[in-house]
Amino acid sequence: MPKQPPTNPFRYGDLALDDQFTDRAAELKSLKADIRNGQNVVVFAPRRYGKSSLVWRVTQELTARREVLIAYVDLLATPSKEKLAEKLAKSIHDDVASPLLRARDKAAAIFDGLRVRPTVTLNPHDASLSFTFESTGRRDDIDATLEKLLELPAQLAAGRKKRAALVFDEFQEILDIDPHLPALLRTTFQHQPEIAHVYLGSKRTMMERLFNDAHEPFWRSAKQVELGLIDPDLFRPFIGERFERTNRTVDEGVVDDVLAVTEGHPYATQELCYFLWEEVPERWTADRESFERALAGVLRSESAHFTRIWSQAVPNHRLILLALAFDPPARITDGYRRRHSLPHDATVRKALRSMGDGELVVRDERGYRIAEPFLAEWIRRFQS
């Protein structure tokens, strides 16, 4: 049999699993300890920073030895309270009840006491179960059902001297499902000190409102962690090792070029390295020309997305994006506004808040910058 050629060792677009996950050692250690200890945690980060991949890795490591049983729900996939109940029931059944009760019929029986009884469906292909909750038209019915579901992980775990955790991805979406839901969740969770509740969010303004506003139910209810870019120096061995593992090499200067563009942005670094690897035949070395072709390929693949962003931006937003692409500031000063012909201070700050809510612009310890590295590069090349 002829030897199969190696496949591209870089991945982007999906969760970074197994050896694709890299260089979050401190965050991984801290979050694992928090979940073991029953500590509630909020993780802030823009999309594509690897929040979900981090939690997935934590889940893999904690559940592999049955240290903690973790139910996970992505609120982007739950546009109604009924859908939220379905996702909760599925994860509680598969990830908490089934490992504890073993028999599938016993695990499904935990939902017998719900106000709204689910319809249980067996998937003939993999024998998995799914749960559907029909609306009764009464808010009290589904609220009582959700409250019971949210209590189940703690009850199941305590009965068998196990630890459990609940993870909510894109937690800010709770406000769009029902503005009253945060109060319901908080009322339930404050009686579960032994259960870790982990809240992931990408829309900073909404997450800060939920957890930092004294008038909100979740005020000061969780440890807050901000997930930043990965230190480029930590990415260097990851890149080099994957080229070498697949019978290729990469010049150190090219690695510098990659990280100068991505600045350690997890998604962007994997994406650019994916394109770079494709430019290099086996037993060849990635050089500067390979890098330029790879970067051009990335920009072509993202062009429709960036064109849509640019065409939908109002004139003031375009002016600010142009300024940030070429000259990301530590802070917005009068001199910076004059240098880039920006409008008056109040207008700029209002625009920055709006673009922050839309995840186009982020502010960190270095100042303001465009969230997506390739959008900044696209603006410099095609809109200046």
C-alpha positions as semicolon CSV with decimal commas, in nm:
position;residue;x (nm);y (nm);z (nm)
1;M;0,000;0,000;0,000
2;P;0,139;0,343;-0,092
3;K;0,205;0,572;0,202
4;Q;-0,068;0,829;0,254
5;P;0,056;1,189;0,236
6;P;0,030;1,383;0,562
7;T;-0,277;1,598;0,617
8;N;-0,267;1,964;0,709
9;P;-0,189;1,980;1,084
10;F;-0,357;2,317;1,136
11;R;-0,730;2,366;1,193
12;Y;-0,958;2,665;1,211
13;G;-1,333;2,713;1,216
14;D;-1,414;2,430;1,459
15;L;-1,318;2,371;1,819
16;A;-0,944;2,322;1,873
17;L;-0,943;1,971;2,016
18;D;-0,671;1,735;2,137
19;D;-0,332;1,838;1,999
20;Q;-0,486;2,132;1,810
21;F;-0,539;2,303;2,144
22;T;-0,232;2,502;2,240
23;D;-0,072;2,738;2,487
24;R;-0,349;2,804;2,738
25;A;-0,172;2,619;3,019
26;A;-0,231;2,881;3,290
27;E;-0,596;2,933;3,198
28;L;-0,651;2,555;3,174
29;K;-0,503;2,491;3,518
30;S;-0,699;2,775;3,678
31;L;-1,036;2,683;3,526
32;K;-0,996;2,315;3,618
33;A;-0,926;2,413;3,978
34;D;-1,225;2,649;3,987
35;I;-1,463;2,383;3,857
36;R;-1,329;2,123;4,101
37;N;-1,379;2,373;4,385
38;G;-1,735;2,463;4,286
39;Q;-1,630;2,821;4,204
40;N;-1,853;3,018;3,966
41;V;-1,654;3,172;3,680
42;V;-1,722;3,424;3,403
43;V;-1,492;3,404;3,100
44;F;-1,493;3,713;2,876
45;A;-1,334;3,712;2,532
46;P;-1,423;3,812;2,177
47;R;-1,532;3,533;1,947
48;R;-1,256;3,321;1,795
49;Y;-1,034;3,361;2,101
50;G;-1,083;2,998;2,199
51;K;-1,328;3,020;2,493
52;S;-1,525;2,716;2,383
53;S;-1,208;2,522;2,301
54;L;-1,069;2,599;2,646
55;V;-1,384;2,477;2,820
56;W;-1,400;2,171;2,595
57;R;-1,043;2,081;2,691
58;V;-1,122;2,132;3,059
59;T;-1,430;1,911;3,020
60;Q;-1,225;1,640;2,848
61;E;-0,970;1,631;3,128
62;L;-1,213;1,649;3,420
63;T;-1,461;1,396;3,286
64;A;-1,202;1,145;3,161
65;R;-1,143;1,037;3,522
66;R;-1,500;1,117;3,632
67;E;-1,370;1,396;3,857
68;V;-1,658;1,626;3,763
69;L;-1,972;1,566;3,557
70;I;-2,032;1,864;3,329
71;A;-2,350;1,969;3,151
72;Y;-2,288;2,215;2,865
73;V;-2,537;2,437;2,682
74;D;-2,466;2,681;2,398
75;L;-2,725;2,957;2,430
76;L;-2,679;3,055;2,065
77;A;-2,867;2,733;1,989
78;T;-3,155;2,807;2,230
79;P;-3,374;3,090;2,091
80;S;-3,665;3,008;2,328
81;K;-3,713;2,873;2,679
82;E;-3,847;2,549;2,533
83;K;-3,528;2,505;2,327
84;L;-3,320;2,586;2,634
85;A;-3,505;2,313;2,822
86;E;-3,439;2,067;2,539
87;K;-3,064;2,137;2,532
88;L;-3,042;2,124;2,911
89;A;-3,228;1,794;2,927
90;K;-3,008;1,641;2,656
91;S;-2,684;1,740;2,826
92;I;-2,803;1,647;3,175
93;H;-2,916;1,306;3,047
94;D;-2,602;1,231;2,845
95;D;-2,330;1,390;3,059
96;V;-2,459;1,375;3,417
97;A;-2,738;1,119;3,462
98;S;-2,611;0,847;3,228
99;P;-2,262;0,818;3,383
100;L;-2,420;0,802;3,729
101;L;-2,722;0,580;3,664
102;R;-2,575;0,370;3,381
103;A;-2,905;0,227;3,256
104;R;-3,059;0,454;2,991
105;D;-3,415;0,399;3,109
106;K;-3,320;0,507;3,463
107;A;-3,143;0,815;3,328
108;A;-3,446;0,921;3,124
109;A;-3,674;0,866;3,425
110;I;-3,522;1,166;3,603
111;F;-3,748;1,390;3,392
112;D;-4,072;1,225;3,511
113;G;-4,136;1,495;3,770
114;L;-4,115;1,795;3,536
115;R;-4,415;2,027;3,503
116;V;-4,384;1,999;3,124
117;R;-4,301;1,638;3,038
118;P;-4,069;1,601;2,739
119;T;-4,132;1,389;2,434
120;V;-3,839;1,145;2,416
121;T;-3,713;1,043;2,071
122;L;-3,470;0,761;1,995
123;N;-3,223;0,822;1,714
124;P;-3,213;0,495;1,515
125;H;-2,860;0,562;1,386
126;D;-2,676;0,599;1,715
127;A;-2,941;0,505;1,976
128;S;-2,911;0,847;2,140
129;L;-3,209;1,019;2,301
130;S;-3,342;1,368;2,234
131;F;-3,603;1,562;2,428
132;T;-3,873;1,797;2,300
133;F;-4,075;2,034;2,521
134;E;-4,401;2,163;2,377
135;S;-4,521;2,506;2,482
136;T;-4,829;2,502;2,706
137;G;-4,892;2,872;2,655
138;R;-4,832;2,934;3,026
139;R;-4,506;3,099;3,128
140;D;-4,524;2,942;3,477
141;D;-4,514;2,590;3,330
142;I;-4,191;2,627;3,135
143;D;-4,030;2,836;3,411
144;A;-4,102;2,564;3,666
145;T;-3,966;2,305;3,424
146;L;-3,644;2,501;3,371
147;E;-3,602;2,551;3,744
148;K;-3,630;2,176;3,802
149;L;-3,385;2,100;3,521
150;L;-3,134;2,346;3,665
151;E;-3,160;2,174;4,003
152;L;-3,102;1,824;3,866
153;P;-2,719;1,824;3,822
154;A;-2,669;1,920;4,186
155;Q;-2,923;1,667;4,308
156;L;-2,786;1,383;4,098
157;A;-2,426;1,452;4,191
158;A;-2,493;1,496;4,564
159;G;-2,684;1,169;4,581
160;R;-2,377;0,981;4,462
161;K;-2,105;1,195;4,620
162;K;-1,987;1,334;4,287
163;R;-1,914;1,688;4,174
164;A;-2,098;1,853;3,887
165;A;-2,081;2,174;3,686
166;L;-2,303;2,367;3,447
167;V;-2,144;2,554;3,154
168;F;-2,329;2,817;2,952
169;D;-2,166;2,931;2,628
170;E;-2,255;3,277;2,488
171;F;-2,434;3,349;2,812
172;Q;-2,530;3,705;2,713
173;E;-2,792;3,551;2,482
174;I;-2,999;3,474;2,794
175;L;-3,132;3,830;2,773
176;D;-3,271;3,772;2,425
177;I;-3,440;3,446;2,525
178;D;-3,624;3,613;2,814
179;P;-3,512;3,916;3,021
180;H;-3,654;3,744;3,332
181;L;-3,436;3,434;3,295
182;P;-3,129;3,570;3,478
183;A;-3,338;3,611;3,793
184;L;-3,470;3,255;3,764
185;L;-3,123;3,111;3,711
186;R;-2,965;3,312;3,992
187;T;-3,240;3,217;4,238
188;T;-3,171;2,851;4,163
189;F;-2,792;2,870;4,153
190;Q;-2,741;3,058;4,478
191;H;-2,856;2,744;4,660
192;Q;-2,591;2,533;4,483
193;P;-2,260;2,635;4,644
194;E;-2,105;2,297;4,564
195;I;-2,177;2,328;4,189
196;A;-1,955;2,533;3,959
197;H;-2,140;2,751;3,711
198;V;-1,927;2,870;3,418
199;Y;-2,049;3,153;3,197
200;L;-1,876;3,223;2,865
201;G;-1,950;3,546;2,680
202;S;-1,823;3,733;2,376
203;K;-2,029;4,055;2,397
204;R;-1,844;4,242;2,666
205;T;-2,096;4,520;2,726
206;M;-2,381;4,276;2,784
207;M;-2,171;4,045;3,002
208;E;-2,050;4,336;3,215
209;R;-2,407;4,449;3,256
210;L;-2,508;4,101;3,374
211;F;-2,224;4,055;3,624
212;N;-2,109;4,408;3,720
213;D;-2,435;4,601;3,748
214;A;-2,558;4,614;4,108
215;H;-2,917;4,600;3,986
216;E;-2,870;4,267;3,803
217;P;-2,929;3,925;3,969
218;F;-2,580;3,795;3,884
219;W;-2,399;4,097;4,032
220;R;-2,066;3,987;4,183
221;S;-2,174;3,623;4,173
222;A;-1,868;3,482;3,994
223;K;-1,495;3,511;3,952
224;Q;-1,421;3,705;3,632
225;V;-1,152;3,599;3,384
226;E;-1,060;3,776;3,062
227;L;-0,914;3,552;2,792
228;G;-0,656;3,741;2,589
229;L;-0,436;3,674;2,290
230;I;-0,178;3,396;2,316
231;D;0,178;3,517;2,368
232;P;0,341;3,485;2,021
233;D;0,649;3,330;2,180
234;L;0,431;3,041;2,300
235;F;0,297;2,989;1,949
236;R;0,641;2,953;1,786
237;P;0,718;2,593;1,890
238;F;0,359;2,489;1,809
239;I;0,399;2,613;1,450
240;G;0,747;2,474;1,394
241;E;0,668;2,132;1,539
242;R;0,366;2,085;1,311
243;F;0,564;2,164;0,999
244;E;0,841;1,925;1,104
245;R;0,592;1,651;1,192
246;T;0,458;1,661;0,836
247;N;0,798;1,656;0,659
248;R;0,825;2,030;0,608
249;T;1,014;2,314;0,774
250;V;0,947;2,682;0,819
251;D;1,198;2,968;0,836
252;E;1,209;3,142;1,173
253;G;1,160;3,472;0,992
254;V;0,840;3,341;0,837
255;V;0,709;3,241;1,180
256;D;0,786;3,599;1,286
257;D;0,589;3,727;0,985
258;V;0,290;3,507;1,071
259;L;0,283;3,624;1,431
260;A;0,338;3,988;1,334
261;V;0,011;3,969;1,141
262;T;-0,192;3,760;1,389
263;E;-0,033;3,885;1,715
264;G;-0,113;3,549;1,871
265;H;-0,483;3,556;1,785
266;P;-0,568;3,182;1,815
267;Y;-0,809;3,147;1,522
268;A;-0,614;3,376;1,289
269;T;-0,282;3,202;1,361
270;Q;-0,426;2,859;1,284
271;E;-0,594;2,993;0,968
272;L;-0,282;3,160;0,829
273;C;-0,067;2,856;0,912
274;Y;-0,321;2,632;0,738
275;F;-0,282;2,835;0,417
276;L;0,097;2,854;0,460
277;W;0,129;2,476;0,500
278;E;-0,068;2,425;0,178
279;E;0,189;2,635;-0,008
280;V;0,481;2,411;0,092
281;P;0,544;2,070;-0,071
282;E;0,693;1,787;0,132
283;R;1,062;1,828;0,219
284;W;1,043;2,199;0,132
285;T;1,074;2,503;0,356
286;A;0,815;2,777;0,400
287;D;0,985;3,098;0,292
288;R;0,882;3,462;0,250
289;E;0,720;3,399;-0,089
290;S;0,517;3,112;0,057
291;F;0,401;3,343;0,334
292;E;0,290;3,617;0,092
293;R;0,092;3,366;-0,114
294;A;-0,067;3,225;0,201
295;L;-0,167;3,568;0,332
296;A;-0,314;3,661;-0,005
297;G;-0,510;3,335;0,001
298;V;-0,651;3,412;0,346
299;L;-0,758;3,760;0,239
300;R;-0,928;3,619;-0,071
301;S;-1,116;3,363;0,136
302;E;-1,231;3,630;0,384
303;S;-1,300;3,898;0,123
304;A;-1,677;3,849;0,105
305;H;-1,705;3,867;0,486
306;F;-1,490;4,181;0,508
307;T;-1,665;4,347;0,214
308;R;-1,998;4,295;0,388
309;I;-1,861;4,448;0,711
310;W;-1,722;4,748;0,521
311;S;-2,034;4,808;0,313
312;Q;-2,257;4,799;0,622
313;A;-2,037;5,037;0,822
314;V;-2,147;5,400;0,845
315;P;-1,892;5,666;0,736
316;N;-1,772;5,748;1,089
317;H;-1,712;5,379;1,159
318;R;-1,510;5,345;0,838
319;L;-1,294;5,643;0,935
320;I;-1,223;5,490;1,274
321;L;-1,151;5,145;1,129
322;L;-0,903;5,303;0,887
323;A;-0,730;5,481;1,173
324;L;-0,715;5,166;1,388
325;A;-0,585;4,955;1,099
326;F;-0,279;5,174;1,055
327;D;-0,234;5,325;1,400
328;P;-0,397;5,136;1,691
329;P;-0,379;5,379;1,986
330;A;-0,321;5,321;2,355
331;R;-0,598;5,575;2,407
332;I;-0,802;5,817;2,198
333;T;-0,656;6,168;2,234
334;D;-0,732;6,498;2,064
335;G;-0,405;6,461;1,875
336;Y;-0,501;6,115;1,751
337;R;-0,838;6,243;1,628
338;R;-0,676;6,535;1,445
339;R;-0,410;6,313;1,293
340;H;-0,672;6,084;1,142
341;S;-0,940;6,347;1,070
342;L;-1,185;6,184;1,308
343;P;-1,502;6,354;1,439
344;H;-1,531;6,504;1,788
345;D;-1,462;6,298;2,098
346;A;-1,820;6,205;2,193
347;T;-1,892;6,076;1,841
348;V;-1,575;5,865;1,835
349;R;-1,646;5,711;2,173
350;K;-2,006;5,634;2,081
351;A;-1,883;5,467;1,761
352;L;-1,622;5,264;1,951
353;R;-1,889;5,142;2,194
354;S;-2,112;5,043;1,903
355;M;-1,830;4,859;1,723
356;G;-1,730;4,695;2,050
357;D;-2,084;4,563;2,093
358;G;-2,063;4,436;1,735
359;E;-1,727;4,267;1,811
360;L;-1,545;4,467;1,544
361;V;-1,324;4,654;1,789
362;V;-1,172;4,541;2,118
363;R;-0,999;4,729;2,396
364;D;-0,738;4,559;2,611
365;E;-0,433;4,660;2,814
366;R;-0,265;4,787;2,496
367;G;-0,555;5,006;2,388
368;Y;-0,802;4,993;2,101
369;R;-0,761;4,769;1,798
370;I;-0,960;4,586;1,531
371;A;-1,071;4,249;1,667
372;E;-0,996;4,042;1,355
373;P;-0,630;4,072;1,246
374;F;-0,708;3,994;0,881
375;L;-0,974;4,267;0,867
376;A;-0,704;4,518;0,963
377;E;-0,475;4,376;0,693
378;W;-0,759;4,383;0,436
379;I;-0,833;4,748;0,516
380;R;-0,466;4,844;0,482
381;R;-0,437;4,672;0,145
382;F;-0,771;4,750;-0,018
383;Q;-0,936;5,049;0,151
384;S;-0,654;5,298;0,210
